[in-house]
Amino acid sequence: MAKPIFSCGVVLLIAITSAAQLNARADVETFLAFIALAAVAYVVALLLVARGRTGTRRELWICLLLAFAWRLPAAVEAPLLSDDVYRYVWDGRVQRFGYSPYAAAPADPALQHLHTDVTRRIDPTSAALPTIYPPAAELFFRAAVSIDESVAALAVATLVCDAIIVWLLWSWLAAAGRSPWWVLAYAWHPLVTVEGAGGAHVDLLGTMLLVLAGYALVRGRTLAATTALGAAAAVKFLPIVLAPLLVGRVRWRDAAVAATLVAMLYMPFLGWPPAIPVGSLGAYVEGWRFNGPVFDALEPWVGATGALGVAAAAGLMVAIFFRRRVPDAPDAWAWPIAVTVLCLPVVYPWYLLWVVPFLTGVARWPLVVWTIMSMSTYIVWQSQLAGAGWTLPAWVVPVEYGLFAGSIVLCAGAIWRSGRLTAPGHTDEDHMVLPVSADSSLHRGAGSS
C-alpha cells in the first residue's frame, strides 16, 4: 500500500498550495516555512520509495495527479519570486516586431512603444541590457507569446515541458526495470513547482531536452540523443559539459546533424557581419554575483573569465569520469551539471532544475540536499525589499553548502560500508540503464536514429 507516500503527498499539497497564496516576496519567512514543510514531506516520500514501500500503478497515477493539483495554484500566481518571465515576454514580443532580442534592451528609449504592462515590470538592472538567452530559448519565448503575450502563456508552456519530463522519466525507469515510483523524485520536488509552474523558467525546456537525450541514448537512438543534447545547449549553455557522455557512442553524422540544427537555431539572429549572438553574456559574467562561493574564491586568482573556464573544465572532467565508469547512470547526467553550477558566479535555485530529474536513487542524496537547501536563498527578498540589494544573510551560504558537503561525505561513507559499490558513487540499486543483449547496438555504440 502507498498510504504513507500518499500522506506525504497530501502534506505537499497543503504546504505548496498555502505557499502559493502568499505574497512570497513580502512574506518570505512564512513562504519558506511552508516550503520547508513540503521539503520534509518530499524527503520522507523518497525514503519510502527507497525502502520499497510503494503501491500499484493506479496509486502512482493518483500521486502524480496530486503533483498536478499543487502546480495549478503556483501557475496561477506566477511569478512567485523571480521576474525572469517578464523578460521572456519581452524577448518574444520584440521578435514578433522584427527586432533581435540580442540588441533590443527593454530600457532603450527608442523601443518604449513596444512595452506592455507586463514588460514594464522587468527589473531595471536587467532592462538596461539585451537578452542573455541562447536561440532555442528565444524561439520558445516567441512561440509562447504568439499564443498570448502573458505570464500565463509562459507558465502553461512550462507545464507542458514539465509533464513531458514526467512521462520520459517514467518510460526510462520502466525500460530499465526500476520502480516507476522514483518519478516522484522529480514530480514532487518543491523546487520544480516553485520555479517551474511558479516561475515559468525556461530551464524546464532545457531539462526536458536533456532527459530526452539521456533516454534516447540508452535506447540506442543516437541521432535523437545528440540533437536533443544540442538543442538543450541552445536553451542554456550548461549541458555542453555533458558532451563527453556521447564520445564513442554516437556516429559522426549524428554530431554533424546536431551541429547543423544548432546552427539553424542561430541563423534567425545573425546580423551582418555574421557573429554568434551572445547579448549581455559578457556583462553577466563580469557583473552578476549571487550565492557562488566557489567562483568568488577563484575570481581573485584567475579572473572572471578564468573562473568560468574552471567551471566548464570541472564539469567536463566529471563527465569524462562517469563516461568511463557508468555512462548511463543518473550520476553521469546529474553530477557534471551540478559541479558546473557549483562553480558559477550566480547560483540561482532554478539552475538546479537541470539535475532534479536524475535524483532517482540513494547515491544522489547529496543533490537532494542541495536542491532543497538552494531554496533558502529566497530569503534574499528581505534585503531586496529593504533597499539593500541582493544580499544574503551571513548564515545562508555556510548552511547551504555545508550541508551539501556534509551529505556527500555521509553518503560516500554509507555506500562504501554497504559493500554494494559497483563504481565510485554508484550502487547496484541506483542503475537507470537498459538491459541489453551482447550484440545490442548499445554495446556497439551505434544505434538507429
C-alpha positions as CSV (number, residue, x, y, z in Angstrom):
1,M,0.0,0.0,0.0
2,A,1.1,3.5,-0.8
3,K,-0.8,5.2,2.1
4,P,2.3,6.6,3.8
5,I,3.5,8.1,0.5
6,F,0.0,9.4,-0.2
7,S,0.0,11.1,3.2
8,C,3.3,12.8,2.2
9,G,1.6,14.0,-1.0
10,V,-1.3,15.5,1.0
11,V,1.2,17.4,3.1
12,L,2.9,18.6,0.0
13,L,-0.4,19.7,-1.5
14,I,-1.4,21.7,1.6
15,A,2.1,23.2,2.0
16,I,2.7,24.3,-1.6
17,T,-0.9,25.5,-2.2
18,S,-0.6,27.6,1.0
19,A,2.7,29.0,-0.1
20,A,1.4,29.9,-3.5
21,Q,-1.4,32.0,-1.9
22,L,1.1,34.2,-0.1
23,N,2.9,37.3,-1.3
24,A,6.1,35.3,-1.4
25,R,8.4,38.3,-1.6
26,A,6.8,40.4,1.2
27,D,6.2,37.4,3.5
28,V,9.2,35.3,2.5
29,E,9.7,33.9,6.0
30,T,6.2,32.3,6.0
31,F,6.7,31.2,2.4
32,L,9.9,29.4,3.4
33,A,8.2,27.8,6.4
34,F,5.7,26.2,4.1
35,I,8.4,25.2,1.6
36,A,10.4,23.6,4.5
37,L,7.3,21.6,5.4
38,A,6.9,20.5,1.8
39,A,10.6,19.6,1.7
40,V,10.3,17.3,4.8
41,A,7.3,15.5,3.2
42,Y,9.3,15.1,0.0
43,V,12.3,13.6,1.7
44,V,10.1,11.2,3.7
45,A,8.4,10.1,0.4
46,L,11.8,9.4,-1.2
47,L,12.9,7.4,1.8
48,L,9.7,5.3,1.5
49,V,10.3,4.8,-2.2
50,A,13.9,3.8,-1.5
51,R,12.7,1.2,1.0
52,G,10.2,-0.2,-1.5
53,R,7.1,0.9,0.4
54,T,5.2,1.8,-2.8
55,G,1.9,0.7,-4.3
56,T,0.1,0.0,-7.5
57,R,0.3,1.8,-10.8
58,R,-3.1,3.3,-10.1
59,E,-1.8,4.7,-6.8
60,L,1.2,6.2,-8.6
61,W,-1.2,7.9,-11.0
62,I,-3.1,9.4,-8.0
63,C,0.2,10.7,-6.6
64,L,1.1,12.3,-9.9
65,L,-2.4,13.9,-10.0
66,L,-1.6,15.4,-6.6
67,A,1.5,16.9,-8.1
68,F,-0.6,18.4,-10.9
69,A,-3.0,19.8,-8.3
70,W,-0.4,21.7,-6.4
71,R,1.1,23.1,-9.6
72,L,-2.0,24.8,-10.7
73,P,-2.2,27.4,-7.8
74,A,1.5,28.2,-8.3
75,A,1.0,28.7,-12.1
76,V,-2.0,31.0,-11.4
77,E,0.1,33.1,-9.1
78,A,3.2,33.1,-11.3
79,P,5.7,34.7,-10.9
80,L,6.1,33.8,-7.3
81,L,9.7,35.0,-6.7
82,S,11.7,35.6,-9.9
83,D,10.9,38.2,-12.5
84,D,12.6,36.4,-15.4
85,V,9.3,35.6,-17.1
86,Y,8.7,39.3,-17.8
87,R,11.9,39.3,-19.8
88,Y,10.7,36.2,-21.6
89,V,7.6,38.0,-22.7
90,W,9.7,41.0,-23.9
91,D,12.1,38.8,-25.9
92,G,9.2,37.0,-27.6
93,R,7.3,40.2,-28.3
94,V,10.2,42.1,-29.9
95,Q,10.9,39.2,-32.2
96,R,7.3,39.5,-33.4
97,F,8.0,43.1,-34.3
98,G,11.2,42.2,-36.2
99,Y,13.8,43.1,-33.6
100,S,16.6,41.0,-32.4
101,P,16.4,40.3,-28.6
102,Y,20.2,40.4,-28.7
103,A,20.2,44.1,-29.5
104,A,16.8,45.2,-28.0
105,A,17.3,46.3,-24.4
106,P,14.0,46.9,-22.7
107,A,15.3,50.3,-21.3
108,D,16.1,51.6,-24.8
109,P,14.1,54.8,-25.2
110,A,13.7,54.1,-28.9
111,L,11.7,50.9,-28.0
112,Q,9.4,52.2,-25.4
113,H,6.4,51.9,-27.8
114,L,6.9,48.1,-27.7
115,H,6.2,47.8,-24.0
116,T,3.1,46.4,-22.4
117,D,2.0,46.4,-18.7
118,V,3.8,43.1,-18.3
119,T,7.1,44.0,-19.9
120,R,7.4,47.2,-17.9
121,R,7.8,45.1,-14.8
122,I,11.3,43.9,-15.9
123,D,13.8,44.7,-13.2
124,P,15.6,48.0,-14.1
125,T,19.1,46.4,-13.8
126,S,18.2,43.7,-16.3
127,A,16.2,46.1,-18.5
128,A,19.4,48.1,-19.3
129,L,20.8,45.1,-21.1
130,P,19.8,42.9,-24.1
131,T,19.0,39.3,-23.5
132,I,21.4,36.6,-22.4
133,Y,19.4,33.5,-23.5
134,P,20.5,31.3,-26.4
135,P,18.4,30.9,-29.5
136,A,16.3,27.9,-28.7
137,A,15.1,29.7,-25.6
138,E,14.3,32.8,-27.7
139,L,12.3,30.8,-30.2
140,F,10.4,29.2,-27.3
141,F,9.5,32.6,-26.0
142,R,8.3,33.7,-29.4
143,A,6.1,30.6,-29.8
144,A,4.6,31.1,-26.4
145,V,3.8,34.8,-26.7
146,S,2.4,34.2,-30.2
147,I,-0.4,32.5,-28.4
148,D,-0.8,35.1,-25.8
149,E,1.6,37.9,-24.6
150,S,1.2,37.0,-20.9
151,V,2.9,35.3,-18.0
152,A,0.1,32.7,-18.1
153,A,1.2,31.6,-21.6
154,L,4.7,31.0,-20.5
155,A,3.5,29.2,-17.4
156,V,1.4,26.8,-19.4
157,A,4.2,26.2,-21.9
158,T,6.5,25.4,-18.9
159,L,3.9,23.0,-17.5
160,V,3.8,21.2,-20.8
161,C,7.6,20.7,-20.6
162,D,7.1,19.6,-17.0
163,A,4.6,16.9,-18.0
164,I,6.8,15.6,-20.8
165,I,9.7,15.2,-18.3
166,V,7.5,13.1,-16.0
167,W,6.4,10.9,-19.0
168,L,10.0,10.5,-20.2
169,L,11.3,9.6,-16.7
170,W,8.5,7.0,-16.2
171,S,9.4,5.5,-19.5
172,W,13.1,5.4,-18.7
173,L,12.5,3.9,-15.3
174,A,10.2,1.2,-16.7
175,A,12.5,0.3,-19.5
176,A,15.4,0.0,-17.0
177,G,13.3,-2.4,-14.8
178,R,13.4,0.1,-11.9
179,S,10.5,1.2,-9.8
180,P,8.4,3.8,-11.6
181,W,7.8,5.4,-8.2
182,W,11.2,7.1,-8.5
183,V,9.5,9.5,-10.9
184,L,8.3,11.2,-7.7
185,A,11.9,12.3,-7.1
186,Y,11.2,14.8,-9.8
187,A,7.4,15.3,-9.8
188,W,7.2,16.0,-6.1
189,H,10.3,18.2,-5.7
190,P,9.1,21.6,-4.3
191,L,11.7,23.4,-6.4
192,V,10.1,22.1,-9.6
193,T,6.8,23.6,-8.7
194,V,8.2,26.9,-7.3
195,E,10.5,27.6,-10.3
196,G,8.5,25.7,-13.0
197,A,4.8,26.4,-12.6
198,G,5.5,29.3,-10.2
199,G,8.4,30.9,-12.1
200,A,7.8,29.7,-15.7
201,H,11.6,29.3,-16.0
202,V,12.9,28.2,-19.4
203,D,15.2,25.8,-17.7
204,L,12.4,23.2,-17.8
205,L,12.5,23.3,-21.6
206,G,16.2,22.6,-21.4
207,T,15.7,19.9,-18.8
208,M,13.1,18.2,-20.9
209,L,15.5,18.1,-23.8
210,L,18.3,16.8,-21.5
211,V,16.1,13.9,-20.2
212,L,15.1,13.1,-23.8
213,A,18.8,12.9,-24.7
214,G,19.6,10.6,-21.8
215,Y,16.6,8.3,-22.5
216,A,17.3,8.2,-26.3
217,L,21.0,7.4,-25.7
218,V,20.3,4.3,-23.6
219,R,17.7,3.3,-26.1
220,G,20.3,3.4,-28.8
221,R,18.6,6.3,-30.6
222,T,21.9,8.2,-31.1
223,L,20.6,10.8,-33.5
224,A,17.8,11.7,-31.2
225,A,20.2,11.8,-28.3
226,T,22.7,14.0,-30.0
227,T,20.2,16.5,-31.4
228,A,18.3,16.7,-28.1
229,L,21.5,17.5,-26.2
230,G,22.5,20.1,-28.8
231,A,19.0,21.7,-28.6
232,A,19.3,21.7,-24.7
233,A,22.6,23.6,-25.0
234,A,20.8,26.1,-27.2
235,V,18.4,26.7,-24.4
236,K,21.2,27.4,-21.9
237,F,24.9,26.6,-22.3
238,L,25.1,24.4,-19.2
239,P,24.6,21.0,-20.9
240,I,27.7,21.4,-23.1
241,V,29.7,19.8,-20.3
242,L,27.8,16.5,-20.9
243,A,29.3,16.2,-24.4
244,P,31.9,13.6,-23.2
245,L,29.0,11.2,-22.5
246,L,28.4,10.9,-26.2
247,V,32.0,10.3,-27.2
248,G,32.4,6.9,-28.8
249,R,28.7,6.2,-28.6
250,V,27.3,8.3,-31.4
251,R,28.1,8.5,-35.0
252,W,29.9,11.4,-36.7
253,R,26.9,12.0,-38.8
254,D,24.8,12.3,-35.6
255,A,27.1,15.0,-34.4
256,A,27.0,16.7,-37.8
257,V,23.2,16.8,-37.8
258,A,23.2,18.2,-34.2
259,A,25.7,20.9,-35.1
260,T,23.6,21.8,-38.2
261,L,20.5,22.0,-36.0
262,V,22.2,24.3,-33.5
263,A,23.5,26.5,-36.4
264,M,20.0,26.7,-37.8
265,L,18.7,27.8,-34.5
266,Y,21.2,30.7,-34.5
267,M,20.5,31.7,-38.1
268,P,17.5,33.9,-37.5
269,F,19.6,36.0,-35.1
270,L,22.8,36.5,-37.1
271,G,23.5,40.1,-38.1
272,W,26.0,41.5,-40.5
273,P,28.8,40.8,-40.4
274,P,27.7,37.4,-39.1
275,A,28.7,36.8,-35.4
276,I,27.4,34.5,-32.8
277,P,24.8,36.4,-30.8
278,V,25.5,36.4,-27.1
279,G,23.7,39.5,-26.0
280,S,24.7,40.5,-22.5
281,L,26.6,37.3,-21.6
282,G,29.8,39.3,-21.0
283,A,28.1,41.7,-18.7
284,Y,26.6,38.8,-16.8
285,V,30.0,37.1,-16.3
286,E,31.7,40.3,-15.2
287,G,29.0,41.8,-13.1
288,W,26.4,39.4,-11.7
289,R,27.2,37.7,-8.4
290,F,24.9,35.7,-6.2
291,N,25.4,32.6,-4.0
292,G,28.5,31.5,-5.8
293,P,31.2,30.9,-3.1
294,V,33.5,28.8,-5.3
295,F,33.5,31.4,-8.1
296,D,34.1,34.1,-5.5
297,A,37.2,32.2,-4.2
298,L,38.6,31.6,-7.7
299,E,38.0,35.0,-9.3
300,P,40.8,36.9,-7.4
301,W,43.3,34.4,-8.7
302,V,42.2,33.7,-12.3
303,G,39.7,36.5,-13.1
304,A,36.1,36.2,-14.1
305,T,36.7,34.5,-17.4
306,G,39.2,32.2,-16.0
307,A,36.9,31.2,-13.2
308,L,34.1,30.5,-15.7
309,G,36.6,28.3,-17.6
310,V,37.3,26.4,-14.4
311,A,33.6,25.8,-14.0
312,A,33.3,24.4,-17.6
313,A,36.5,22.3,-17.2
314,A,35.3,20.8,-13.9
315,G,32.0,19.8,-15.4
316,L,33.8,18.2,-18.4
317,M,36.2,16.3,-16.2
318,V,33.4,14.9,-14.1
319,A,31.5,13.9,-17.3
320,I,34.7,12.2,-18.6
321,F,35.0,10.3,-15.3
322,F,31.4,9.0,-15.5
323,R,31.7,8.2,-19.2
324,R,34.5,5.8,-18.3
325,R,32.7,4.2,-15.3
326,V,28.9,4.3,-15.5
327,P,27.9,6.4,-18.6
328,D,24.2,5.5,-18.4
329,A,23.7,6.0,-14.7
330,P,21.8,9.1,-13.4
331,D,25.0,10.2,-11.8
332,A,26.6,10.7,-15.2
333,W,23.9,13.2,-16.1
334,A,23.5,14.9,-12.7
335,W,27.0,15.4,-11.3
336,P,28.7,17.2,-14.3
337,I,25.8,19.7,-14.3
338,A,25.9,20.1,-10.5
339,V,29.7,20.6,-10.4
340,T,29.5,23.2,-13.1
341,V,26.7,25.1,-11.4
342,L,28.6,24.9,-8.2
343,C,31.4,26.9,-9.8
344,L,29.3,29.6,-11.5
345,P,29.2,33.3,-10.5
346,V,25.5,33.1,-9.9
347,V,23.8,30.1,-8.4
348,Y,20.1,30.7,-8.5
349,P,17.8,27.8,-7.3
350,W,16.3,27.3,-10.8
351,Y,19.7,26.4,-12.2
352,L,19.4,23.2,-10.2
353,L,16.3,22.2,-12.1
354,W,18.6,20.6,-14.6
355,V,19.7,17.9,-12.0
356,V,16.3,17.2,-10.4
357,P,15.2,14.5,-12.9
358,F,18.2,12.4,-12.1
359,L,17.6,12.2,-8.3
360,T,16.4,8.7,-8.7
361,G,18.4,6.8,-6.2
362,V,20.2,6.9,-2.9
363,A,23.6,7.8,-4.4
364,R,22.2,11.2,-5.2
365,W,21.0,12.2,-1.8
366,P,23.6,15.0,-1.6
367,L,22.0,16.6,-4.6
368,V,18.6,16.2,-2.9
369,V,20.0,18.1,0.0
370,W,21.5,20.9,-2.2
371,T,18.4,21.3,-4.4
372,I,16.3,21.7,-1.3
373,M,18.7,24.0,0.6
374,S,19.1,26.2,-2.5
375,M,15.6,27.5,-1.8
376,S,16.9,29.1,1.4
377,T,18.3,31.8,-0.8
378,Y,14.8,33.1,-1.3
379,I,15.3,34.9,2.0
380,V,17.2,37.5,-0.1
381,W,13.9,39.2,-0.7
382,Q,14.1,40.6,2.9
383,S,17.2,42.5,1.8
384,Q,15.9,43.4,-1.6
385,L,12.6,44.9,-0.3
386,A,14.6,46.8,2.4
387,G,16.6,48.5,-0.3
388,A,19.9,46.7,0.5
389,G,20.0,44.8,-2.8
390,W,20.6,41.1,-3.4
391,T,22.5,40.5,-0.1
392,L,22.1,37.1,1.6
393,P,22.2,36.8,5.4
394,A,25.6,35.6,6.6
395,W,24.2,32.2,7.6
396,V,22.7,31.1,4.2
397,V,25.8,30.2,2.2
398,P,27.6,28.3,5.1
399,V,24.4,26.3,5.9
400,E,23.6,25.6,2.2
401,Y,27.0,24.4,1.1
402,G,28.0,23.0,4.5
403,L,25.0,20.6,4.5
404,F,25.7,19.8,0.8
405,A,29.4,18.9,1.6
406,G,28.5,17.0,4.7
407,S,25.9,14.9,2.9
408,I,28.5,14.0,0.3
409,V,30.8,12.7,3.0
410,L,28.0,10.8,4.7
411,C,26.6,9.3,1.5
412,A,30.0,8.2,0.3
413,G,30.7,6.5,3.6
414,A,27.3,4.8,3.7
415,I,27.7,3.4,0.2
416,W,31.3,2.2,0.9
417,R,30.2,0.5,4.1
418,S,27.2,-1.2,2.4
419,G,29.6,-3.2,0.2
420,R,27.4,-2.7,-2.8
421,L,29.7,-0.3,-4.6
422,T,29.8,-1.1,-8.3
423,A,31.6,2.1,-9.3
424,P,32.6,5.3,-7.4
425,G,29.5,6.9,-6.1
426,H,27.2,4.4,-7.6
427,T,25.4,1.4,-6.1
428,D,23.7,-1.6,-7.7
429,E,20.2,-0.4,-6.9
430,D,20.9,3.0,-8.5
431,H,21.2,1.9,-12.1
432,M,19.0,3.5,-14.6
433,V,20.3,1.6,-17.6
434,L,18.5,-0.7,-20.0
435,P,19.2,-4.4,-20.1
436,V,20.7,-5.2,-23.4
437,S,22.0,-8.3,-25.2
438,A,25.6,-8.9,-26.1
439,D,25.0,-7.9,-29.7
440,S,22.9,-4.9,-29.0
441,S,23.7,-1.6,-30.7
442,L,24.1,-0.1,-27.2
443,H,27.3,-2.2,-26.8
444,R,28.5,-1.3,-30.2
445,G,27.7,2.4,-29.5
446,A,25.9,2.8,-32.8
447,G,22.2,2.8,-32.6
448,S,19.5,3.8,-35.0
449,S,18.1,7.3,-35.1
